[in-house]
Amino acid sequence: MRAVLPVALLAGLLAAPLAADQYKSEARIPDGGGGKPATQDLATQLGNTTDPYARALLLRELAGQAANRKDLDAAARYLEQAIATGALSGPAADEMRATLGRLRVGKGDPASVIKGLEPAWKAGKPLPPEQMVALGAAYLQQKRYRDAVGPLAKGVAARPQPDLSWRRALYAAYVGAGQEGEAAKVLETVVRDQPSAKDDWFRLSALYLKAGDSSRAQAAMEVASRLGYISTEEQRLQLVGLTAQIGAPYAAGSLLKGWLEAGKLPKSAANLRSLAALWVAAREATLAIPALEDAIRAAAAPELYLQLGQLHLDREAYPKASEALRQAIALGAKTGPAYMTLGVALYQQADVDAAASAFRSATQYPASRKLAEQWVKYLDSGRAREQAIAALAQRRDRPQDEGPQLATGLLEGPVTVADAAMPATPEAVEPGVSVGSGGLTAVGAEQGGNRDGSIPPYTGGLTRSQWPAGYQPGQKLADPFPGDRPKFTITAANLAQYASRLSDGHRALFARYPDYTMPVYETRRSVAFPQAILDATRANNGRAKAPAADSLEGAKLGFPFPQPKTGVEVLWNHRVRYRGDSAQLQYQQAVVAPDGAIRSPGNAVFRVLFRYGNLRDPGDVERENMIAYGTFSVARPGQRPEFVALFHETANSLQRARGIWVLLVNAGKMFRVPPIGYDQPYPETDAIQFIDMVDMYNGLFDRYVWKLTGKRELYIPYNSYRLSDGRYKNKDLLTRGHFNQAGTRYELHRVWVVEASLRPGNKHSFGKRVFYVDEDSWNVVLVENHDPSGALWRFQEGHLLPLYDVQAAFAVPGLTYDLKAGSYFAERLFSESPAIQYGLPMSDQEFLPAAVKNKYSR
């Protein structure tokens, strides 16, 4: 890298004056004169003067005049002659050498600068910031990057607002020295203080990418795009690639499609092919198919036809699928999978003879031989033709909008016909192999920290030896980290700096409420579980199944899916997570209106006996088909509740739906109600919260297609002890617009991200939902709920509370923001309520309808 010293930096280096009073300590009357004549020409005086000291002063004056004329060469020559006289004292000569050094920098003479300033620098003598930067810049010009870092860093640090050119020189030195991390920190200050420095956004993105931080690289490029700095084809494609690299193919495809349609990127074969690949990766068949067709028209290729054929097959467009697959094979894709897929497409059209021919071709390839032979054997039987014709007739009678995706809610994408015909059997976990091996904890979280250390490794969570001093079980949980203070606080002013690690819901709160803040603390992975839960989770891995969206099989006691492959499996982990054997919760809840008015219906009481996740008496979900029994009631202070709800939560709703009864206490009557859920309003919440939003999410999965998109590092509410230990009054927490953030605590953690999209033909107030699930506890901590048009409508935030007394975790409190209305609902407010009681003696008999009626109707 060739370092070029900017003009602005030269101006800074030449800022020190060459005024006559600079050397007053050296002033004396030259021999033969009575002082410097005011009118006599300096050059004439110099020619008439033989005294060395007088000559040095006159030469310095001539250098000053030359510098004012911007004749740096002449100024440097005069100073060299003045120094050569040897008549000046040490300090005066040193200062003149420093001035000469600045002049030489200005005229591109780094060797002279180094010669003049290096001795003082190496001797540890104090130098002005301008001189340190001059020396560093000279080193930089000679590609002595490691030498340049020291003086440049000190020079920049010595100024509260260093010149932009100084910081860019320091950035270049760090890059040359191989210290990209430090270079990135410098550029972060540059773009923060001067966002208009557009090239620095691209340099910063490149540094992040080189360090392996794709998320930050993408964020930097996205900011540059929004500021209007992206103008070249290379830059646009770089942003598209980075967006795809961080696991957002739909967003990347949207960018690319928009630029192609606007003419800002050429519709070349390569770009059209990239667009098709992004839509395929995003599992957006309706967008991927026309994109693949455009790419094929631009430059036909066998792999494009293969992808097109598979997409048509997934959508049961079998004639189009077989045509595309034949084209792929004709262009050279003569492989076992290609022939197998073609055979399936032909069979679904009842073209048995052509299908048999395709499968026979597939038998020529070792990888597909065994399965292809099974198909050939089946097609040679007498039943194959009749069954194919019957299946074709059945499909023709089916409504047009019904397709294979409607029956595959457990999967990340559609199931092909081949998959349905020949389902694979999951491999069992090898005996003796721990799920926690290979970098995972026993519950499936990543054992190690993240790249920059802001997320630490998991070391087992809070143990009894780490309990707060004086804490006794049964008391309210005390904050185990009383000395922690925020590392920083995110505000509207610095939001852009942290936006890449914020959910859309939190960004929406910042946009709506300018005073909203998020205090961010040190990350503490404090969640712990009993050993029995860890052992059971290991046993469940590979054994537990969810054969349909709303059924759980083969799981016992622990998390069913420590290594989930689908979005539903992640939500099952949340639904059956360990929360103690039994619990009784007394708390308050309230609705805060847009004008700040608080409506609290009273004290809520929730009693629950967990059958799944019960250490003392582990339930069998397949034999009992039961997850939990519970009752819920709300009463005003000093009064009996007006109603009590009883529920029996089942593990397999296909066999038996959840049971729900409502007791009208004053009338003494109990009614069994039809299974309720989905978007029916939850009582006493002003319809802000729906039934399936309780506990962040509960109930059936059948109305959505669940897609597991991966993991992200996000700032999420964590270790929320201060919100429940009694230091705050509820009225102080329930502030207008949003929850009082003073007592909140946010930390950087990894979360699973699950997207739920409403199935065609189903109804729900939310068209799309995005769930963020903490990897250490499997608690859903954030949910973004979108209306049918796609706009973010309601945002749920669960403040995670690790329950170190029972080794579990729970969201306390829970908040639901209505971003359109400006109101919010707060539940599980424990600050003025008793501590949660765990392990109370309970039996399934007390949750029979008659027993509940008898207890509360007295």
N, C-alpha and C positions, 0 to 999 in steps of 0.2 A: 504494500500500500504506500503511495506517495503522499506525504502530508503537505498540504498547501496552506500557507498562513493567510487567513482572510484579511480583507482590508480593515474591517472593524477592529480586529486584534492589533493591527499595526498602529491604528489611531490610539488605542489604549496604551501601547508600549511607548509611543512618542509623547505621551501626555506630560511627562516631567519637563519643566521649562529649562531653557538655557539662559536664563536671565542673568544680568550682571551681578546682582546681589547674592548669587549662589555661593560665591567664595569670598565673602566679606572678611572672613578670618584671615585670608591671605593678602588683603589689600595693603600695599605700601607704595610709597612714591618711588618710581623708577629713577635710576641714576641719571642726573643731568636734566631733570624736569621738575616742574612744580605742580604736577597733577596732570590728568588726561585732558588735552585740549578738547573743547566741546565741538569745535568746527573743523578740526583737521581730519582728513580722510584716514580711516584705520589702516588701510593698506600702505599709505604713505608713512604713517607712524611706524608700522612694522618694518618698513625698509630703512628707517632712520634709527632704529633701536637695536642696540647690541646686548643690553642686559637680558640674561636668560629668563628671569622672572617676569619682567615687563613683556617680553615676547610671548610667554605662555599666556598671560592675561589677554593680550591683544589677539592671539590666535583663538582663544576661547570665545571672544566677542565676535570674531569673524565667523566662527562655527555657528553661533547663534543666529547671525544674520542669514547665513546660507540655509539653515534649517527652516527659518521663517519663509524663505523663498521656495521651500520644498526641494532644494538642491542637496539631497542627502549625501551624494558622493563628495561634494565640496566640503560639507560640514564634517564628514568623517576624516578627510585629509587634514583639515585644520586641527581637529582634536588629536590626531596622531602626531602632528608636529609639536603640539603643545606638550603632550606627554613626553615626547622625545627630548625636550629641553632638560628634563630631570630637575627642574627648579621648584616644583610644587611639593608641598608636604604630603605625607602618606594619605591621610583622609581625603584631601582634595584630589590627589591623583586617582584614588580608588573611585571616587564619585565620577570623575571624568571618564574613567575606563567603562563604568556602568552606562554612562550616557552614550559613549562610543558603541557599546554593545547594542543598545536599543537602535541606534542608527543603522548598524550593520544588519540587524534583523529586518528593518524596514527596506533595506536594499538587497535582501536575500543573501546574506553572508553568514550562515549559521556557524561556520568554523570560527569566525572572529568573535561571535557572541559567546560561544562556549569558552574560548580562550580568555575572554574578559570576565565572565561570571562564574565559571566552574570552580576556580580556586576558593572563592568565598563560600560557595554552596557546600563544597566538600569539607571545608573547615568548620562548617556549622554556624557561620556568621549570619546574622539576621539580614534578610533581603526584603525590599518592598515587594508586594504582590506582583507589580508589573514586571519586575526583574525576574522573579521566579517563573512567571509565565513565559517571559522571553527566553529563558534558558530551556524550559521544557519544550517550547516550540522549536528551538534550534535542534535539540535532540531529536524531535519528531521529524524534522526535515532530513536528518541524517539516518532515519529509520532506527534510531537507538530507543526503541519503544519503552523498554524497562527503565532506562535512565530518565525518560521523559515523564513517567508516571508521577514520581515523587514531587518534583517542583511544580508541575501542573496541578496536582491535587492540593498541595498546600496553598498555591496562589489562588485557586478557585475558592477554597475554604476560607480564605482570609477576607473575602468580600461578601457582605450579606446578599447582594444582588449582582453576582458576577456576570460579566458580559457573555452573551450567547456564544460568541466565537471562542471564548476561553473554555467553556464547557464542551464545545464540539472538539476542540483540540484534545481535551482530556479523554473524551470518548474515543478518539482515534488512537490515543496512546494505549488505552486499555485493550482495545481490539487488537492492536499490533502485538501487545504483550500476551495475548491469549487469555485475558481476563474478561470474558464476555459478560459474566454476571455483573461485574462492577460497571462495565460499559452500559449495560441496560439501566442500571440505577441512575447514571448520569442523564441518559436520554429521557428517562421518566420525569426528571425535574425539568428538562427542556420543554417537553410537550405539555407539561402541567402549566408552566409559566408562560409559554408562548405556543398555544395550540396551532397558530398559523404556520409554524415551521413544518410544512407538509412532508418534506423529505425525511425528517426525523421520525415521523410515524412509521415509514417503511423500513428505516434502519432498525427501529425498535422491534418491529414485527420479525425481521430477519434474525435479530439476536435471540428473541424468545424461541423461534423455530429451531435455531441451532442448539439451544439448550434443551430441546425436547418438550417445551411447554407449548403445545399446539393451541390450547385454549387461549392463552394470553396473546399468542401470535395472531390468532383470528380476531380477537377483540381489538387489538391495535389497528388491524387492517379495516375492520368494520367501522371504527371511529373515523378513520381517514376517509372512508367512503361516505359516511354521513356528513362529513365536513366538506365534501366535494373535491377531495384531493386525488381521487383515483381517476385517471384519465387515459391510461394506456391499456392495450389488450393484455399485456403481461400482468399488470397489476390486477385487473379484473379476474383473470383466470387464477391468479394466486389466491385471491379472497375466496373464490369458489372452492378451490382445492382445500384451503384451510377449514372452511365451514364443513365440508364433507369429512375432513379428517377428525374433527372433534365429535363426530357422531350425529351430525344434523344434515343428512342427505336431502331432506325435503327443503330445508332453507337454502341449501346450496343449489338445488335444482331451480328453485324459484328465482334466485339471483341470476343464474345462467339464462333461464328462459326469458326473463325480463330484458336482459342486455341483448340477447339475440333478436328479440322482437323490436327493440328500439334501435337496432342497427349499430349498437356500440360494440358488438362482437360479430365477426363474420360467421355466416352459417356454413362453416366449413365442415368437411366430413368428421374431423376430429372433435369439433365442438358439439355437433349433433350427436355423435357417439357418446360423448361425456354426459350430455343431458339425458340420454336414454339410460345410461348406467346409473345416474343419480336417482331417476324415478324408479328404476328397478330396485335399487338399494333401499329406497323409502317405501317400497311395497305399494306404490301408487299405480296400479295396473292401468287405470283409465288415462293416466298421463304417459305412462311408459310405452304403451302400444303405439300411439301416433308418433312418439319420439323415435322409437325403433324403426318405424316405417320411413320416417324422414332420413334417418341415418343410413338405412339400406339404399334408399334412392340416391343418396350422395356417394356411397361407396359400399356395395354389397359385400358382406363377409359372412362366413358360415356361423360364427359365434353369435352374430346378431340375429340370424334366422332361428338359431336354437333358443335364444331368449324369447323371441317373439312367439315361437311355437309353445314354449312352456307357459307363457302368460295366457295365451288363448286356451290352452288346456285347463289352466286353473279356473278360467271363467266358463268352462264347458262349451266353448266355441270350437267344437272338434273339427269341422271341415277346415276352418282357417288354421287350426293347429297342425293338422296333417299336411296342408299345403306348405306352411312355413318349414316344417321339419324335412319334407322332401327336398326343398330348396337347399337347406343346410347340408343334407347328405350329398346332393349333387355338386355342391361347391367344395366338398372334401371332408365334411364332418362325419366320416364313416367310423363311428364309434359305437360301443355297446350301448351306452346311455341314449344316444340319438335314436338308434333302432328300437330300443325299449319304449321310449316315449312315443315314437311314431306308432308302434304297435298298439299302445293303449288308446291313442287318439282314433285309430281305425276301428278298433274293437267297439268303442263307444258309438261309432256310426253304424254298427252291426255289419261291417265289412269284414267278416271273419276270415275269409281266405287271404285278403291283403294283410290283415293283422298277423296271421300265422306266418306269412312270408317274412314280415319285419322281425318277428321274434326269432325265426330260424336264423336270420342274419345276425341277430344279437348273440346267438349261441357260439359264434365264431370268436368271441372275445372273452377271455378268462374271467374278467371281473363281473360280467353279466350272464355268464353261461348257465349257472344253476337256476337263477330266477327265470331266465328265458325258457329253459327246458320245461319248467313247471307250467308256464303259460302255454307252450306248444302242446303239452300233454292235455291241458284243460281244453284248448281249442279243438283238439282232435276228438274230444268226447262228443257224444250226441247232444249234450245239454247246452253247449256253449252258444250255438246259433240262436236257439229259442230264448235263452236268457238275455242275450244281447238285444234281440228284437223287442222283447218285453221291456227292458230298461230304456230303450230308445223311445218307445211309445209313452212310457211313464214320464220321461223328461219333457216330452212335447205337451203333455197335459198339465205340467206344473206352471204356476204363475211365472211371468217373465222375469220378475225381479228376484226370484229365489235362486240362490246359487250355493256352491260349496262353502263359501265363506260363512254363511249363516249357521253352519253346524260346527264351527271350529273356533269357538271362543277361547279355548285354552292356548291356542297357538299364536305365534307372532305373525303369521301370514296364512294364506290359504293352503289347504292340503290338496295335493295332486291326486288324481284318480289312482295312480300307481301306489301312492302312499296308503290310500284307503284300502286298496285290495290286498296289499302285503305289508301290514303294520310291523314295525320293528319292535323287538323286545328290548327294553332297557337293560343294560349290563348291570349286574349286581355288584355291590361294593366288595372288593376282595377282602376275605376275612383277615382281621388284624390290622387293616390299613386305616389310619385315622383320617377323618374328613379334614381335620385341622392341618394335615401335612401339606406341603407344597405352598406354603405362604398364607394359608387361611386359618382363622381361628376355628374353634369347635362349632360355632354357629354359622360359619361361612363368610365372615368379614375378612378383609385383607389384614393380615397380621402386621405388616410393616407400615411405616409412615409414608408420606408422600415425598416428592422429589426435593422440595425446598425445606422440608422439616417442619412445616407449619401444622401438619397432622402427624402426631407422634405414633410410634408403634403401640400396639395393644399389649398390655402387660397383665391382664387379668381383671381390670376394673377395681372398684373400691372393695377392700376387704375389711374385716372387723377391726384389724389393727389400725386402720386409717379412719375410723369413725371420729367425729368431733369429740373433743374432751368433754366428759360428763354426760354424753348422750346415753339414754337408756331406751331399749325397745318399748314401743307403745307411746313414746312422746312424739311430738311433731318433729319431722326431720330437720336437723340443724344443718346449716351450710358447712360442708366439709372444707370449703376453700374461702374462709372469711377474709384472708389477706389479698385475694385477687382483685386487681383493678383493671379497667378496660385498657387493652393495648392501643385501641383507637376507636373512634365513633364515626360511623357512616352517617353523613348528612346529605341534604340536597346539594350542598356546595361541592362535596368531593365524591359524589355518587359515581361519576364516570370512572374513577380510579378503581372501584370495586365492582362495577356492574357485571363483569364476567362471572362473578361468584355469587350472584343474587338470582333468585327465582323471579319469574315474570310477576308473580303476585306481590313480592316485596317492592319491585320497581314500580308497580302500579300504586302502591301505598305512598311511595315517595312522590310520585307525580301528582297524586290527589291532595296530599297533606304536606305542605312545605316544611312544617315543623317536625315531621316524623324523623326519628333517628334510630340507629341500631348500634348499641355499644357492643364491641367485639372483644372477647376475652381469649386468654390462652385455651387451646383445645385440650380438654381432659376426657379421655376415653374411660369414663367411670362406670359404665354399665357392667354388671356382673350377673351371672345366673348360677343356681345351685348345680353341683356336680352331676346330680341325677338328670337334670335337663340337658347338660352337655353330652352325657353318655347316650341319652335317648336320641338326641339329634344326630349323633354319629350313626346310630343304628337305623334311623329313618332314611338316611341318604341312600338313594337308589331303590329303597323299598316302598316309600310312600308314593301314592299316585293320586292324580285328580282326573279320573277317566272322563268325567264331564265337568263342566264349569262349576257346578254346585254340588259336587260330591267329593269326599275325601276318603281314601282307603289306604290301609297299610301303615298308617302313622300312629305313633303312641307317645304321649307325654311331652316330647320335645318338638322343636321346629320341624315341620315335615320336609321342607325343601331348602337345606342349607346352601345348595348350589343350584338356584332356580334357573330354569330355561324359558319360562313364560311369565307374562305379567300376572296371570292368575295365581301361579305358585308363590310369587312374592306377596300377594294380598292374602293368601292362605296363611303364610307365616305371620302376618300381622293379626289376622283374625283369631288364631289359636295360640298366640304368644303367652308365655307364662306370666301370671299376675298374682301368684299366691293360690292356695287351695280354696280359700273363701275370703270374702271381704265385705265390709260394711262402710260405705262412704256417706258422710253428711257434708253438704256443701251448699253454697249459694250460686245462683245464676241470675243473669240480668240482660235486658236489652237496653242499649244506649241509642236513643233516637238521634237524628241529624242535628237537632238543636241542643244536644247534650243531656236531655232529660233521661233519667234512669228509671226503668220499670223492672222491679224485682218481684217475682211471684212468691218468694218465700224460700224456705229451706228444702232442698231436695235430699231424699234418702234413697240410696241404692244398695240393695243386698244381693249378693251373687255367690252361687256355689258353682265353681268350675269343675266340670267332669273331665274335660280334656286339660292336661297340664296340672293334674292334682297329684302332688307327691305322696300324700298319705294313702290315697285310694285311686290309683290311676284308672281312668275310664277306658273302655274299649269302644272306639267310635263305630266299628262295624257291627258289634253286637248290640250296643245300647243306642247308637245313632244319636248321641247327645254331646253337645259342647258345653252348655251351661244352663243353669236355672237361675232366674232372678226376679226381683220385684223392684218397682220404681214408683215413688210418690213425691208429691210436692205439697207442702203445708205452710200456711202463714204462721208466724210466731204465736205459740200458745193455742193453736187450733189443730184439729185433726185434719188429715188430708181429705179432699173431696173425692179423689179417685186414687186407685192403686192399680198399676199395670203389672201383670204377671206374664213372663215369657219363658218358653222352652226353646232354646236355640239348638237346632239339629245340624249334624255334619253332612247328611245326605238329604237334601230337600227333594230329590226326585222320589225317594222312598217315603218320606214324611216331611211335610212342610213345617216351618216353625209354628209353635202354638202360642197364641196370644189371647189373654183374657183381660177384661177391664171390670174392676169392682167399683160400683157407685156407692161409696161408703155410707152416705146419708140415707140412701134408699135400701141399703142392704141387699142389692142385687148384683150378680156377677154374670157377665155375658162373654161368650167366646166370640171373638171377631175374626173375620177372614184374615188370612195372612196379609199384613200390611208392610209397606216398605217403599222403596224407590223414592219418588219426589212428593210423597204425602207429607204435609207440614208436621213437624214435631211439636207437641203441645207446649205452650208457654214460651215460644220463641218468636212470636210475631211473624211466623212463616219464613224467617231467615234461615233456619236450619230444617232440612228434610230428614225423614226417618233414616235414609241410608247415609247420612252425614254424621250420625252419632258415632263417637269413638273414631272420628276422622273418616272411617268407612265401615259399614257393616251391612250384612244382608246378601242378597243374591247377586251373581255376576252375569246373569243371562242376557241383560239388555245391551251389553257393550262388547266390543271386540277389544281385547286387552293385549297391548304390545309392550314388551320389555325392551326399552331403548338403550339400556346400559347404566353407567354410573356417572355422577358428576361430583365435584367438590363445591359445596355451597355453605354459606353462612346460615345456620339454622338455630332455632332456640334450643338451648341445652343447659342442663344443670340448673334448673329454675328454682332452686331452694328459696331464694329471697322473696319470691312471689307468694309463698305459702307458709312461711315460718312465723307470721304474725306481725311483722314490722310495718306492714301497710294496712290501712283500712280499705275496704272494698270501694268506697266512694272516691278514694284518692286514686285508685287504679283505673276506674271507669271514667276516663276523661272524654271530652267531646271529640268526635271524629275518629279517634283511634285509642287503643289501650295506652295507658301511661307507661312509657318505655324506660322510665328511670330505674325500675327494679329488674328489668329484663336482662338476659345474658345470651349472647349469640356466640357461636364457635364455628370454626371451619371443620366440617366433617364430610365424609363420603356418603352419598345417598344413591340408592337405586331409583331409577326414573321409569315409571310405568304410565303409558298413555292409554286411555280408554275412550274409544270412539263409538258413538251410538250406532247400533246395528240398523240396517235398512228395515223399515216396517215396524220398528219399536218406538215407543214414546217415552220421553223424559224431558224435564225442563232443561237439563244440561246436555248439549250436543257432544261435548268433549270434556274430559277430565284428565288432569295430569297429577300423578301422585309421586311424592318424594319420600322415600322410606330409609330411615337410618340403618346403616349396615350393621352396627353393633347390637341393636335391640330389636330390629324388624318392626319398629313403631312407625306408622305413617306420621310424619311431622308437618308436612305442608301439602295442600291440595289446591290446585287451580281449577275452578269450575267455569266452563264457558257456556254462553247461551247458544241457541241453535244457529245464530248467525256467525258464531266464532269469536264474539267479543268476551273478554274476561269479565265475569259477573260476580262470583263470590269466591273469596279466598279464605281458606281455613289454615290456621296456624296453631299447632299443638306444642306447648312449651314442655320439652321432655324433662321428666323428673326421674333420675335413677333412684330406685327405692332400695338403698343399701341395707335396710333392716330385713327385707325379705328376699333380696337379690332378684329384683325385677325392674321394670321401667314402665312409665305411664305418662301420658301427656296431661300436665296440670299447670296452668289452666288451659282450656281450649277456646279459641276465638274463631268466629266466622264473620268476615267483613262482607257487607253488601256494597260493592264498589259503585253501583249505580245510585242507590238510595242514600248512601252516606251513613247508614246505621250499622251496628254490629251487635252480635250476641256473644256473651262470655259465659262459659260454664266451668264447673269444677273449680270454683273460687274457694280456696281453703284457708285464706288468711285469717278469717274470723270464725272458723269452724274447727271442730275437734279433729284430732289426727285420725288417719285411716286406720281401721281395725282389721287386722289380718288373722286368719286361722281360727275364727270363731266357729264353735261347733254348729254345723248345719247338716241337714240330710235332705235327700230328694223328697221325703214325705212332707216336709213343711212347705214345699212348693207345689203341692197339689192344689187345684182350684178350691176345693172345700176347705182345706186348711188355711189358705189365705183369706177366704171369706170369713171364716170363724175368727181369725186373729184380729182383723181390722174392723169388723162390724160390731164389736162389743161396745 
